[in-house]
Amino acid sequence: MTKVIKVKPTSAGNRFRVRLSHKELYKGRPHKSLLKTASKSGGRNNQGKLTVRHRGGGHKQLLRQIDFKRDKLQIPGKVKRIEYDPKRTGHIALVVYKDGELRYILAPQGLSVGDEIISGREAPIKFGNCLPVKEIPLGTVIHSIELKPNTKAQLARSAGTFATLVAREGEYAIIRLPSSETRRIHVECK
C-alpha cells in the first residue's frame, strides 16, 4: 500500500512537501523479453530540422509491451511483481500464467504481489480480473475498457482514471468516463 511521507523542512520549498513511498515496487531490471526500444525524435523531422520546439533531452527509456487484449482466457495467472513504467503514469504488473507465459498488465490500485488473476466470462469481480461488460454488475468501477469487442483496451488506462458502469440497454452498455461523459459500448467489450 502506498504511504504518504512528509519531507523534512530543510528549506522553505520543502516545508509543506509530501511524497509517496512505493515500497511495493520491484527494484530490479524489467523482464528483458517484454522490452522494446523506443526512439526519440527530439522534435526533429526526417530531414533533421527542428519542427517542434522544447523537445529533447531526458533519460533513455525502454518500452514495456503491455497486454491490452487480455486474451489468455480461463488461464489463471499470478502477479510476480509490480513495476514502475517510465512511459506511463500508472504502475504495471508482471503476470506469470500457469502455462509459463509472462505478460505485463496495467496494475489497478489494490493489486498486490502474489494475487491470482484470470480473464474470461466466469472470472469473479476482483482487482485485476478481466471480463465482458455483460458479466459486470451495474455501478462497478472499471478501467482499461475496449471500444469494440476483441480489440485492445483504449479507455481509462491512465493512473487514477476509471469509468463507472451505469446501465445496460440490449446489446449496449452505458459507462460514465472520468470527464463525466457517457459512452455506449458493446456488452461483449472487456
C-alpha positions as CSV (number, residue, x, y, z in Angstrom):
1,M,0.0,0.0,0.0
2,T,1.3,3.4,-0.9
3,K,2.1,5.7,2.0
4,V,2.4,9.5,2.2
5,I,5.8,10.7,3.5
6,K,6.4,14.2,4.9
7,V,9.7,15.7,3.8
8,K,11.9,17.3,6.4
9,P,11.6,21.1,6.3
10,T,15.3,21.7,5.3
11,S,14.3,24.7,3.1
12,A,11.2,26.9,2.5
13,G,10.3,24.8,-0.6
14,N,10.4,21.6,1.4
15,R,8.4,22.8,4.4
16,F,5.0,21.5,3.3
17,R,6.2,19.0,0.7
18,V,4.8,15.4,0.8
19,R,5.7,12.5,-1.4
20,L,4.5,8.9,-1.9
21,S,6.5,5.9,-0.9
22,H,6.4,3.0,-3.3
23,K,7.9,0.2,-1.2
24,E,5.9,-2.4,-3.1
25,L,7.6,-1.6,-6.4
26,Y,10.2,-4.0,-7.8
27,K,13.7,-2.6,-7.6
28,G,15.4,-4.7,-10.3
29,R,15.5,-4.6,-14.1
30,P,12.4,-5.2,-16.2
31,H,11.8,-8.6,-17.9
32,K,14.0,-8.5,-21.0
33,S,11.8,-10.4,-23.4
34,L,9.0,-7.9,-22.8
35,L,11.0,-4.8,-23.7
36,K,11.3,-2.8,-27.0
37,T,13.4,0.2,-27.8
38,A,11.6,3.5,-28.1
39,S,13.3,6.1,-30.2
40,K,13.0,9.8,-29.6
41,S,12.8,12.4,-32.3
42,G,13.9,15.4,-30.2
43,G,11.4,17.5,-32.2
44,R,13.1,16.9,-35.5
45,N,11.7,15.6,-38.8
46,N,13.1,13.2,-41.4
47,Q,15.5,15.9,-42.6
48,G,16.8,16.6,-39.1
49,K,15.2,20.0,-39.0
50,L,13.7,21.2,-35.7
51,T,9.9,21.3,-36.3
52,V,8.7,21.2,-32.7
53,R,10.4,23.4,-30.1
54,H,11.1,22.5,-26.5
55,R,11.6,18.8,-27.0
56,G,14.7,16.8,-26.4
57,G,17.0,15.6,-23.7
58,G,15.8,13.3,-20.9
59,H,16.8,9.9,-19.9
60,K,16.7,7.0,-22.3
61,Q,13.6,4.8,-21.8
62,L,12.6,1.3,-22.8
63,L,9.1,0.5,-23.9
64,R,7.3,-2.3,-21.9
65,Q,4.9,-4.4,-24.0
66,I,1.6,-4.2,-22.2
67,D,-1.1,-6.8,-22.8
68,F,-4.1,-4.6,-23.5
69,K,-6.0,-7.5,-25.1
70,R,-6.1,-9.8,-22.1
71,D,-6.8,-12.8,-24.5
72,K,-5.5,-15.6,-22.3
73,L,-9.0,-16.8,-21.4
74,Q,-9.6,-19.2,-18.4
75,I,-5.8,-19.5,-17.7
76,P,-5.0,-18.3,-14.2
77,G,-2.0,-16.1,-13.7
78,K,-0.1,-15.0,-10.6
79,V,1.3,-11.4,-10.1
80,K,5.0,-11.9,-9.8
81,R,5.9,-8.2,-9.2
82,I,4.6,-4.6,-9.5
83,E,7.0,-2.4,-11.5
84,Y,7.5,1.3,-12.4
85,D,7.0,2.2,-16.1
86,P,8.8,5.3,-17.3
87,K,6.4,5.7,-20.4
88,R,3.1,5.8,-18.4
89,T,1.7,7.4,-15.3
90,G,0.4,4.1,-13.7
91,H,2.3,1.1,-12.5
92,I,2.4,-2.3,-14.3
93,A,2.3,-5.8,-13.0
94,L,4.3,-8.8,-14.3
95,V,2.0,-11.8,-14.5
96,V,3.1,-15.4,-14.8
97,Y,0.4,-17.6,-16.3
98,K,0.0,-21.4,-15.5
99,D,1.4,-22.3,-18.9
100,G,4.6,-20.3,-18.1
101,E,4.0,-17.3,-20.3
102,L,4.9,-13.8,-18.9
103,R,2.9,-10.7,-19.6
104,Y,2.7,-7.1,-18.3
105,I,-0.7,-5.7,-17.5
106,L,-1.8,-2.4,-16.1
107,A,-1.8,-2.7,-12.3
108,P,-5.1,-1.5,-10.8
109,Q,-4.9,0.0,-7.3
110,G,-5.4,-2.8,-4.8
111,L,-3.5,-5.4,-6.8
112,S,-0.5,-6.8,-4.9
113,V,2.3,-9.4,-5.4
114,G,1.0,-13.0,-5.2
115,D,-2.6,-12.2,-6.2
116,E,-4.2,-14.6,-8.7
117,I,-5.9,-13.1,-11.7
118,I,-7.9,-14.6,-14.6
119,S,-9.6,-13.4,-17.8
120,G,-12.9,-14.8,-19.1
121,R,-16.7,-14.8,-18.6
122,E,-16.6,-16.8,-15.4
123,A,-14.0,-14.6,-13.7
124,P,-15.1,-13.3,-10.3
125,I,-15.4,-9.5,-9.7
126,K,-11.9,-8.8,-8.3
127,F,-9.0,-6.4,-8.8
128,G,-7.0,-7.4,-11.9
129,N,-9.6,-9.8,-13.4
130,C,-10.9,-9.1,-16.9
131,L,-14.4,-10.0,-18.1
132,P,-17.0,-8.8,-20.6
133,V,-19.1,-5.8,-19.5
134,K,-22.2,-8.1,-19.8
135,E,-21.0,-10.0,-16.7
136,I,-20.1,-7.0,-14.5
137,P,-22.7,-5.6,-12.1
138,L,-24.1,-2.1,-12.5
139,G,-22.3,0.6,-10.5
140,T,-18.9,-1.2,-10.7
141,V,-15.8,0.9,-11.2
142,I,-13.8,-0.4,-14.2
143,H,-10.7,0.5,-16.2
144,S,-8.9,-0.5,-19.4
145,I,-12.0,-0.8,-21.5
146,E,-12.3,-1.9,-25.1
147,L,-14.3,0.3,-27.6
148,K,-15.0,-2.6,-29.9
149,P,-15.2,-6.3,-28.9
150,N,-11.9,-8.3,-29.3
151,T,-9.7,-5.2,-29.8
152,K,-7.4,-3.7,-27.3
153,A,-8.2,-1.5,-24.2
154,Q,-8.5,2.1,-25.1
155,L,-10.5,3.9,-22.3
156,A,-9.5,4.7,-18.7
157,R,-5.9,3.5,-18.9
158,S,-4.0,6.3,-17.1
159,A,-3.2,6.2,-13.4
160,G,-6.2,7.1,-11.2
161,T,-8.7,7.1,-14.0
162,F,-11.7,4.8,-14.1
163,A,-15.2,4.5,-15.6
164,T,-18.4,3.5,-13.9
165,L,-20.8,1.1,-15.5
166,V,-24.1,3.0,-15.4
167,A,-26.7,1.0,-17.4
168,R,-27.3,-1.8,-20.0
169,E,-29.7,-1.4,-22.9
170,G,-29.9,-4.5,-25.0
171,E,-26.6,-5.0,-26.8
172,Y,-25.0,-1.9,-25.4
173,A,-23.8,-0.7,-22.0
174,I,-23.5,2.9,-20.9
175,I,-20.3,3.9,-19.0
176,R,-19.5,7.2,-17.3
177,L,-15.9,8.3,-18.0
178,P,-13.7,10.4,-15.7
179,S,-14.7,13.5,-17.7
180,S,-18.4,12.8,-16.8
181,E,-19.0,12.0,-20.5
182,T,-21.2,8.9,-21.0
183,R,-20.3,6.4,-23.8
184,R,-22.2,3.5,-25.3
185,I,-20.0,0.4,-25.7
186,H,-21.0,-3.2,-26.8
187,V,-21.7,-5.5,-23.9
188,E,-19.1,-8.0,-25.2
189,C,-16.3,-5.5,-24.7
190,K,-13.9,-6.4,-21.9
